[in-house]
Structure formats: structure tokens, C-alpha cells
């Protein structure tokens, strides 16, 4: 595993933990909710993540008629139209 892959894997684990903490922050138990919110905020500060970063992590792939882009690899955009032209 390369350093980049290791860092991405660690970031994914952190984001999952932030999501779990955010879910717990809605608990009816006030102490549990407050602790979970503090933990989520602390992780977000430590890893310099915003709420939007966490929300966008759910998006796996965006696709349009001409270009398909997989998050994390913008240099790997595949031109679907070009592929379709080669197939015909």
C-alpha cells in the first residue's frame, strides 16, 4: 500500500467516525449527544474537514453524457463519447 493509499484509507476511516458521531449527536441522551458532537468537531478540526466534505464523501461517482469522473482521480476522466465512437 502506497503512502497516498494509506492516507486515503485513514481519511475514509476518520470520515466514517465523524458520520457515526454526527448520528449519535442526535441522541435523546443529552450527555451522549454533546460528547458525540464534540468528538465529531474535534476530528473535523484535526483533519481540516468541513461538514460539506463529510457530506460529499457519500458521492461515489458522477456521470454525464460526455464525461465520467470518479472522485479522487480527476486525471482519470473517461470520455464516454470518444469510447462510443471507437466502438462503432
C-alpha positions as a Markdown table, in Angstrom:
| # | Residue | x | y | z |
|---|---|---|---|---|
| 1 | Unk | 0.0 | 0.0 | 0.0 |
| 2 | Unk | 1.5 | 3.4 | -1.0 |
| 3 | Unk | 1.5 | 6.3 | 1.3 |
| 4 | Unk | -1.2 | 8.0 | -0.7 |
| 5 | Unk | -3.4 | 4.9 | -0.4 |
| 6 | Unk | -2.7 | 4.7 | 3.3 |
| 7 | Unk | -3.6 | 8.3 | 3.8 |
| 8 | Unk | -6.8 | 8.0 | 1.8 |
| 9 | Unk | -7.8 | 4.9 | 3.8 |
| 10 | Unk | -7.1 | 6.7 | 7.1 |
| 11 | Unk | -9.2 | 9.7 | 5.9 |
| 12 | Unk | -12.1 | 7.4 | 4.9 |
| 13 | Unk | -12.0 | 5.8 | 8.4 |
| 14 | Unk | -12.0 | 9.3 | 10.0 |
| 15 | Unk | -14.9 | 10.4 | 7.9 |
| 16 | Unk | -16.9 | 7.2 | 8.9 |
| 17 | Unk | -16.2 | 8.0 | 12.5 |
| 18 | Unk | -17.3 | 11.6 | 12.1 |
| 19 | Unk | -20.6 | 10.3 | 10.5 |
| 20 | Unk | -21.2 | 8.0 | 13.4 |
| 21 | Unk | -20.5 | 10.7 | 15.9 |
| 22 | Unk | -22.9 | 13.1 | 14.0 |
| 23 | Unk | -25.6 | 10.4 | 14.1 |
| 24 | Unk | -25.1 | 10.0 | 17.8 |
| 25 | Unk | -25.3 | 13.7 | 18.3 |
| 26 | Unk | -29.0 | 13.4 | 17.6 |
| 27 | Unk | -29.4 | 11.1 | 20.6 |
| 28 | Unk | -32.1 | 11.8 | 23.1 |
| 29 | Unk | -29.5 | 11.4 | 25.8 |
| 30 | Unk | -28.1 | 14.9 | 26.2 |
| 31 | Unk | -24.7 | 13.8 | 27.5 |
| 32 | Unk | -24.2 | 11.3 | 24.8 |
| 33 | Unk | -25.3 | 13.8 | 22.1 |
| 34 | Unk | -23.0 | 16.5 | 23.4 |
| 35 | Unk | -20.0 | 14.2 | 23.7 |
| 36 | Unk | -20.5 | 12.8 | 20.2 |
| 37 | Unk | -20.8 | 16.4 | 18.7 |
| 38 | Unk | -17.6 | 17.4 | 20.5 |
| 39 | Unk | -15.8 | 14.3 | 19.1 |
| 40 | Unk | -17.0 | 15.0 | 15.6 |
| 41 | Unk | -16.0 | 18.6 | 15.7 |
| 42 | Unk | -12.6 | 17.7 | 17.1 |
| 43 | Unk | -11.9 | 15.2 | 14.3 |
| 44 | Unk | -13.1 | 17.7 | 11.7 |
| 45 | Unk | -10.7 | 20.3 | 13.1 |
| 46 | Unk | -7.8 | 17.9 | 13.4 |
| 47 | Unk | -8.2 | 16.7 | 9.8 |
| 48 | Unk | -9.3 | 20.1 | 8.4 |
| 49 | Unk | -12.6 | 18.8 | 7.2 |
| 50 | Unk | -15.9 | 20.7 | 6.8 |
| 51 | Unk | -19.4 | 19.4 | 7.1 |
| 52 | Unk | -19.6 | 19.7 | 3.3 |
| 53 | Unk | -16.5 | 17.5 | 2.9 |
| 54 | Unk | -18.2 | 14.8 | 5.1 |
| 55 | Unk | -21.5 | 15.1 | 3.1 |
| 56 | Unk | -19.7 | 14.9 | -0.2 |
| 57 | Unk | -17.8 | 11.8 | 0.8 |
| 58 | Unk | -21.1 | 9.9 | 0.1 |
| 59 | Unk | -20.9 | 10.7 | -3.6 |
| 60 | Unk | -19.3 | 7.8 | -5.3 |
| 61 | Unk | -19.3 | 8.7 | -9.0 |
| 62 | Unk | -20.7 | 11.5 | -11.1 |
| 63 | Unk | -21.6 | 10.7 | -14.7 |
| 64 | Unk | -22.8 | 12.8 | -17.6 |
| 65 | Unk | -23.4 | 12.1 | -21.3 |
| 66 | Unk | -19.8 | 13.0 | -22.3 |
| 67 | Unk | -17.6 | 12.6 | -19.2 |
| 68 | Unk | -17.5 | 10.2 | -16.3 |
| 69 | Unk | -15.4 | 11.3 | -13.3 |
| 70 | Unk | -14.6 | 9.2 | -10.3 |
| 71 | Unk | -13.9 | 11.3 | -7.1 |
| 72 | Unk | -10.3 | 11.4 | -6.1 |
| 73 | Unk | -9.0 | 10.8 | -9.6 |
| 74 | Unk | -9.9 | 13.8 | -11.8 |
| 75 | Unk | -7.0 | 13.0 | -14.1 |
| 76 | Unk | -8.8 | 9.7 | -14.9 |
| 77 | Unk | -11.8 | 11.3 | -16.5 |
| 78 | Unk | -13.1 | 9.0 | -19.3 |
| 79 | Unk | -14.6 | 10.5 | -22.3 |
| 80 | Unk | -17.6 | 8.3 | -22.9 |
| 81 | Unk | -18.4 | 9.8 | -26.3 |
| 82 | Unk | -14.9 | 9.0 | -27.5 |
| 83 | Unk | -15.2 | 5.4 | -26.3 |
| 84 | Unk | -18.6 | 5.1 | -28.0 |
| 85 | Unk | -17.2 | 6.4 | -31.3 |
| 86 | Unk | -14.4 | 3.8 | -31.2 |
| 87 | Unk | -16.9 | 1.0 | -30.6 |
| 88 | Unk | -18.8 | 1.9 | -33.8 |
